[in-house]
Structures are given as C-alpha cells and as structure tokens.
Amino acid sequence: MDLMDAIKGRRSIRRYKATPVPDDLLREVLTAARHAPSADNAQPWRILVIRDEDTKRKLVAAANGQKFIAQAPVVLVICGIPDEAFPTVGGYMSSHVIDASIAIDHLTLMAHAVGLGTCWIAWFKEDNVREVLSIPEDVRVIAMTPLGYPDEIPERIPRKNLEDLVIYDRYQ
Amino acid sequence: MDLMDAIKGRRSIRRYKATPVPDDLLREVLTAARHAPSADNAQPWRILVIRDEDTKRKLVAAANGQKFIAQAPVVLVICGIPDEAFPTVGGYMSSHVIDASIAIDHLTLMAHAVGLGTCWIAWFKEDNVREVLSIPEDVRVIAMTPLGYPDEIPERIPRKNLEDLVIYDRYQ
C-alpha cells in the first residue's frame, strides 16, 4: 500500500472479527516494527504476542475493562527497556519511549496495509499488565494493541489544521 | 512509495545537498505528521520549521556541535506539550512523547518517499534549543531533524532478529 494512503487510511479499530490472523501477516506486521530506527540503533523494545484467551481476558481487566481488546485474536503488548536505551535524549530523558513508539507506529501502519486493524491503547495499569505477563520491574509497558480483521469502518477523525501544528522560525 | 519500501529504505542522512526543499514537498512531509494518531486525538505536539542560517548554526551548537544539521536547508524541531496530552499512559506517564514520536515517524517516512533525507537527533541540550527558539518552559523538546536532499546513500544498518525482539505468551 502507498505510504500516504496507509497514513491517512489507518483507523483505531474497536470491533474485530473472530477470523484468525494468518502467521505470514503477523510476521509482516512484526517485521515492519523490526525495521524501526532507534537512538544508537539500540532497539530497546520488545513486543509480546498474546493469543491465549484467558490471558487476553486478564489484559482487558488490566486495561480498565476495555472488552474489545480481547475480541481480536491477537493482542500485542509493547515494552521499552530503559537500561538498553540512549539515556539522555535532549539531556533529560531515556529514548525507550520514543524508540518503542516508532516500532508501534510502523506496526500499526503495516497492519492497515495488509487489511488488519489495530488500536493504540494508552488507558491501562502498567502494574497489572506486568503481573499478567510476568514483565520484570526494569521493563516498562508503553502501549498495547489488539490485532485482527476489522468489523467496522470508522470515519476519519478530524485533525488540527497544519497552521495550528506548524510554527515558523521561533516559538512565539 | 510503498509502505514497506519506505520503512526498509529510510536511512539516517548526515550529508545534505544545498538544493532548497520545495514548498510543496515540505507541506507533504508536514501533512504526513498531521495525520498521526494521538491519545484522545489531543495532537499535543508542534513542529518548528527553521530555515534561517544563523538560527540553524545556533541549533548545531545546541546539538553538541553536530554540524551536518545546518548543512540541510531546513531543520525541524519537534515539541511535545504535556498540558495538552493524555496524562496517564499506563497509569504513569504523559502521552506527549509517544504522540510526538508518531508524528516524527510519519514525517521521516514521508520525507524518504518524496526523495528527501532526515536524521532523528537525540543528542542535544533541551535548554539550549529552548533558548534559541524561545520555546516556553511547559513545552518539551522531543527531537530535531535536518530535512534536505541526501548527499550520501548509507548502507542499511543491521537490526536484531525478530526472535530477539518478539516474545510469545509471557515475558519469561
């Protein structure tokens, strides 16, 4: 799929078909994440692939009861690893959140390109996700997303005008 | 350009031609960023477009002397705004870093698709960038990138194997 078509066409999908995700498409989606750039090429992120029904139900609970997450045949949980990351982006923060976000962005675009849906989930309790998946203390949970065939075609959500997002020369 | 070709073909460009960036291509690149998803669709980010030579030189100093940044005709500085963002991703962090990162990822992929080069810059001093561009205290600088026609074709940088990045079922 054309890049701009993928960028403009991707939606947050909150209804999924029960149809399984073929292994080759899952691999394609994960491969897009694999090619994400990262500070110093550290690749300080991991993706957990969850297909077990009971585990998915526990992740719904950890995500404040957002039931559609478990409707998808696959749930991906994306983690960042501060100890492996560039420690001082801008002199003040670890790169692991940025690096993991790039990987997820690649993944969600590629999912759309192969006919699958995703939905960035930000509203969850990290400690509860950590407990469900035995994620160690030094690994941070950045986001999760369901992955499956969409059972809805949401409208495009409006964006701010370019003029409200882009500033020329200096901030004020 | 095909999405996977853009993902696999994008490089960090550290040599630029003096050729100006056409306005329509700059707009295309910024439009790709504009369509980035964000938590609650808050779009808590801004992109500063810098073309003034003196300002670019000051940004080089703020980026620890990485001279190639000013070689490009345009420098983009991407900011995140915590006060506008979803405050509790995973129950523990503001979404502004994630949201800004998605916008930058779209932008760097689209730049490659239209024949332009970029390079995510993480090694800079936020306070110095803030001073050069009059960025307020409550706005965070997430990254910057030069934007221009590449004057090099870097080799692909190796990535970890999928097996080292993807985990099935639970972390350990």
Boltz contact constraints between the chains, C-beta under 6 A:
constraints:
  - contact:
      token1: [A, 1]
      token2: [B, 3]
      max_distance: 6.0
  - contact:
      token1: [A, 3]
      token2: [B, 1]
      max_distance: 6.0
  - contact:
      token1: [A, 3]
      token2: [B, 3]
      max_distance: 6.0
  - contact:
      token1: [A, 3]
      token2: [B, 6]
      max_distance: 6.0
  - contact:
      token1: [A, 3]
      token2: [B, 109]
      max_distance: 6.0
  - contact:
      token1: [A, 3]
      token2: [B, 113]
      max_distance: 6.0
  - contact:
      token1: [A, 6]
      token2: [B, 3]
      max_distance: 6.0
  - contact:
      token1: [A, 7]
      token2: [B, 32]
      max_distance: 6.0
  - contact:
      token1: [A, 7]
      token2: [B, 35]
      max_distance: 6.0
  - contact:
      token1: [A, 7]
      token2: [B, 106]
      max_distance: 6.0
  - contact:
      token1: [A, 8]
      token2: [B, 35]
      max_distance: 6.0
  - contact:
      token1: [A, 30]
      token2: [B, 162]
      max_distance: 6.0
  - contact:
      token1: [A, 30]
      token2: [B, 166]
      max_distance: 6.0
  - contact:
      token1: [A, 32]
      token2: [B, 7]
      max_distance: 6.0
  - contact:
      token1: [A, 34]
      token2: [B, 159]
      max_distance: 6.0
  - contact:
      token1: [A, 34]
      token2: [B, 162]
      max_distance: 6.0
  - contact:
      token1: [A, 34]
      token2: [B, 165]
      max_distance: 6.0
  - contact:
      token1: [A, 35]
      token2: [B, 7]
      max_distance: 6.0
  - contact:
      token1: [A, 35]
      token2: [B, 8]
      max_distance: 6.0
  - contact:
      token1: [A, 39]
      token2: [B, 122]
      max_distance: 6.0
  - contact:
      token1: [A, 41]
      token2: [B, 157]
      max_distance: 6.0
  - contact:
      token1: [A, 43]
      token2: [B, 160]
      max_distance: 6.0
  - contact:
      token1: [A, 46]
      token2: [B, 167]
      max_distance: 6.0
  - contact:
      token1: [A, 47]
      token2: [B, 166]
      max_distance: 6.0
  - contact:
      token1: [A, 48]
      token2: [B, 167]
      max_distance: 6.0
  - contact:
      token1: [A, 49]
      token2: [B, 168]
      max_distance: 6.0
  - contact:
      token1: [A, 86]
      token2: [B, 122]
      max_distance: 6.0
  - contact:
      token1: [A, 89]
      token2: [B, 122]
      max_distance: 6.0
  - contact:
      token1: [A, 90]
      token2: [B, 124]
      max_distance: 6.0
  - contact:
      token1: [A, 90]
      token2: [B, 126]
      max_distance: 6.0
  - contact:
      token1: [A, 90]
      token2: [B, 141]
      max_distance: 6.0
  - contact:
      token1: [A, 91]
      token2: [B, 125]
      max_distance: 6.0
  - contact:
      token1: [A, 91]
      token2: [B, 126]
      max_distance: 6.0
  - contact:
      token1: [A, 92]
      token2: [B, 126]
      max_distance: 6.0
  - contact:
      token1: [A, 95]
      token2: [B, 122]
      max_distance: 6.0
  - contact:
      token1: [A, 97]
      token2: [B, 97]
      max_distance: 6.0
  - contact:
      token1: [A, 98]
      token2: [B, 101]
      max_distance: 6.0
  - contact:
      token1: [A, 101]
      token2: [B, 98]
      max_distance: 6.0
  - contact:
      token1: [A, 101]
      token2: [B, 101]
      max_distance: 6.0
  - contact:
      token1: [A, 101]
      token2: [B, 102]
      max_distance: 6.0
  - contact:
      token1: [A, 102]
      token2: [B, 101]
      max_distance: 6.0
  - contact:
      token1: [A, 102]
      token2: [B, 105]
      max_distance: 6.0
  - contact:
      token1: [A, 105]
      token2: [B, 102]
      max_distance: 6.0
  - contact:
      token1: [A, 105]
      token2: [B, 105]
      max_distance: 6.0
  - contact:
      token1: [A, 106]
      token2: [B, 7]
      max_distance: 6.0
  - contact:
      token1: [A, 109]
      token2: [B, 3]
      max_distance: 6.0
  - contact:
      token1: [A, 113]
      token2: [B, 3]
      max_distance: 6.0
  - contact:
      token1: [A, 122]
      token2: [B, 39]
      max_distance: 6.0
  - contact:
      token1: [A, 122]
      token2: [B, 86]
      max_distance: 6.0
  - contact:
      token1: [A, 122]
      token2: [B, 89]
      max_distance: 6.0
  - contact:
      token1: [A, 122]
      token2: [B, 95]
      max_distance: 6.0
  - contact:
      token1: [A, 124]
      token2: [B, 90]
      max_distance: 6.0
  - contact:
      token1: [A, 125]
      token2: [B, 91]
      max_distance: 6.0
  - contact:
      token1: [A, 126]
      token2: [B, 90]
      max_distance: 6.0
  - contact:
      token1: [A, 126]
      token2: [B, 91]
      max_distance: 6.0
  - contact:
      token1: [A, 126]
      token2: [B, 92]
      max_distance: 6.0
  - contact:
      token1: [A, 133]
      token2: [B, 170]
      max_distance: 6.0
  - contact:
      token1: [A, 133]
      token2: [B, 171]
      max_distance: 6.0
  - contact:
      token1: [A, 134]
      token2: [B, 170]
      max_distance: 6.0
  - contact:
      token1: [A, 134]
      token2: [B, 171]
      max_distance: 6.0
  - contact:
      token1: [A, 134]
      token2: [B, 172]
      max_distance: 6.0
  - contact:
      token1: [A, 135]
      token2: [B, 171]
      max_distance: 6.0
  - contact:
      token1: [A, 141]
      token2: [B, 90]
      max_distance: 6.0
  - contact:
      token1: [A, 157]
      token2: [B, 41]
      max_distance: 6.0
  - contact:
      token1: [A, 159]
      token2: [B, 34]
      max_distance: 6.0
  - contact:
      token1: [A, 160]
      token2: [B, 43]
      max_distance: 6.0
  - contact:
      token1: [A, 162]
      token2: [B, 30]
      max_distance: 6.0
  - contact:
      token1: [A, 162]
      token2: [B, 34]
      max_distance: 6.0
  - contact:
      token1: [A, 165]
      token2: [B, 34]
      max_distance: 6.0
  - contact:
      token1: [A, 166]
      token2: [B, 30]
      max_distance: 6.0
  - contact:
      token1: [A, 166]
      token2: [B, 47]
      max_distance: 6.0
  - contact:
      token1: [A, 167]
      token2: [B, 46]
      max_distance: 6.0
  - contact:
      token1: [A, 167]
      token2: [B, 48]
      max_distance: 6.0
  - contact:
      token1: [A, 168]
      token2: [B, 49]
      max_distance: 6.0
  - contact:
      token1: [A, 170]
      token2: [B, 133]
      max_distance: 6.0
  - contact:
      token1: [A, 170]
      token2: [B, 134]
      max_distance: 6.0
  - contact:
      token1: [A, 171]
      token2: [B, 133]
      max_distance: 6.0
  - contact:
      token1: [A, 171]
      token2: [B, 134]
      max_distance: 6.0
  - contact:
      token1: [A, 171]
      token2: [B, 135]
      max_distance: 6.0
  - contact:
      token1: [A, 172]
      token2: [B, 134]
      max_distance: 6.0
